[in-house]
Amino acid sequence: MTPQTRRLTAAALAAVLIGAIAVVLYVTPSMPVHDAPGPPALLAKLRPAEKPAPIPAIAVADATGRLHKLSEFRGRYMLLNLWATWCAPCVRELPALAGLQAAVGPKSVEIVPVNVGRSTAAETAAFLKSHNAGALPIYVDSSFAFLRAFRAYGLPVTVLVDPQGREIARATGAVSWDAKDSIAYFKSLKGTAKSPS
């Protein structure tokens, strides 16, 4: 093989390789290169749903006893957190949820922490305040409706709901919600309707 033939062969192979890479990156639909990145490693417990599904049509009581349907939170992302005062991992992550809410604001992601224990609204408010999470809203479900509806077999359980009211991801166990990378991820969700990948 002459040097000129080798150069032409190498150039042809390079062109084929570049073309193949371009097809994989920009044409193959299963590999969207320009989509928003998925959650950071700190949010590894936040696992995407196999298929987004509407959340149950149930209601929760606020600090005054007024019932709020979960559908009231549609139009923005919601991080629904099921917790109880007797659950040590729940208590550890409450300040992180408060930190996330302070960092992203309710217009972007609404944090809805639901106390699924037997505490009253007043007891829940005092508990949150004493655990550096007093800025979180008070929601109480003493009927265990949320545990049944969301099939929560352990606590804490946190469900990420998209603006259309569909569960798109779920975490079981405590998570570093207020870590820098976590906050950046939730800020990136503002105005989008993409599920984590």
Backbone hydrogen bonds, N-H to C=O, Kabsch-Sander energy under -0.5 kcal/mol:
donor,donor_aa,acceptor,acceptor_aa,energy
6,R,2,T,-2.4
7,R,3,P,-2.2
8,L,4,Q,-2.2
9,T,5,T,-2.5
10,A,6,R,-2.6
11,A,7,R,-2.4
12,A,8,L,-2.2
13,L,9,T,-2.5
14,A,10,A,-2.5
15,A,11,A,-2.2
16,V,12,A,-2.2
17,L,13,L,-2.5
18,I,14,A,-2.6
19,G,15,A,-2.2
20,A,16,V,-2.4
21,I,17,L,-2.4
22,A,18,I,-2.3
23,V,19,G,-2.1
24,V,20,A,-2.2
25,L,21,I,-2.6
26,Y,22,A,-2.7
27,V,23,V,-1.9
28,T,23,V,-2.1
31,M,28,T,-1.5
33,V,25,L,-0.7
33,V,31,M,-1.1
35,D,32,P,-1.0
43,L,40,P,-1.8
44,A,41,A,-1.7
46,L,43,L,-1.7
47,R,45,K,-1.4
47,R,170,R,-2.7
49,A,168,I,-2.6
53,A,167,E,-1.3
55,I,165,G,-2.3
58,I,56,P,-1.7
60,V,68,H,-2.3
61,A,140,V,-1.5
62,D,66,R,-2.4
63,A,138,I,-0.5
65,G,62,D,-1.5
68,H,60,V,-2.7
70,L,58,I,-2.0
72,E,69,K,-1.9
73,F,70,L,-1.8
74,R,71,S,-1.5
75,G,163,P,-2.2
76,R,73,F,-1.0
77,Y,108,S,-1.3
78,M,161,V,-2.3
79,L,110,E,-2.8
80,L,78,M,-0.7
80,L,159,V,-2.8
81,N,79,L,-0.6
81,N,112,V,-2.2
82,L,80,L,-0.5
82,L,157,V,-3.4
83,W,81,N,-0.6
83,W,114,V,-2.4
87,C,84,A,-1.4
88,A,86,W,-0.8
91,V,87,C,-2.3
92,R,88,A,-2.2
93,E,89,P,-1.6
94,L,90,C,-1.1
97,L,93,E,-2.1
98,A,94,L,-2.2
99,G,95,P,-2.4
100,L,96,A,-2.3
101,Q,97,L,-2.5
102,A,98,A,-2.3
103,A,99,G,-1.8
104,V,100,L,-2.5
105,G,101,Q,-2.4
108,S,105,G,-1.2
109,V,105,G,-1.9
110,E,77,Y,-3.0
111,I,109,V,-0.6
112,V,79,L,-2.6
112,V,110,E,-0.6
114,V,81,N,-3.7
114,V,112,V,-0.6
115,N,113,P,-0.6
115,N,139,Y,-2.7
116,V,83,W,-3.3
116,V,114,V,-0.8
124,T,120,T,-2.3
125,A,121,A,-2.5
126,A,122,A,-2.3
127,F,123,E,-2.3
128,L,124,T,-2.7
129,K,125,A,-2.2
130,S,126,A,-2.2
131,H,127,F,-0.8
131,H,128,L,-0.9
132,N,129,K,-1.2
133,A,128,L,-2.8
136,L,133,A,-1.9
139,Y,113,P,-0.5
139,Y,137,P,-0.6
140,V,61,A,-2.5
141,D,115,N,-2.8
144,F,141,D,-0.6
148,R,144,F,-1.9
149,A,145,A,-3.0
150,F,146,F,-2.5
151,R,148,R,-1.0
152,A,147,L,-2.3
153,Y,151,R,-0.8
157,V,82,L,-1.5
158,T,171,A,-2.9
159,V,80,L,-3.0
160,L,169,A,-2.6
161,V,78,M,-3.2
161,V,159,V,-0.6
162,D,166,R,-2.7
165,G,162,D,-2.4
167,E,53,A,-3.2
168,I,160,L,-2.9
169,A,160,L,-1.3
170,R,47,R,-2.1
171,A,158,T,-2.9
173,G,156,P,-2.9
173,G,171,A,-0.5
176,S,42,L,-0.5
177,W,175,V,-1.9
179,A,176,S,-1.4
183,I,179,A,-2.7
184,A,180,K,-2.3
185,Y,181,D,-2.0
186,F,182,S,-2.4
187,K,183,I,-2.4
188,S,184,A,-1.6
189,L,185,Y,-0.7
189,L,186,F,-0.7
190,K,187,K,-1.1
192,T,189,L,-2.7
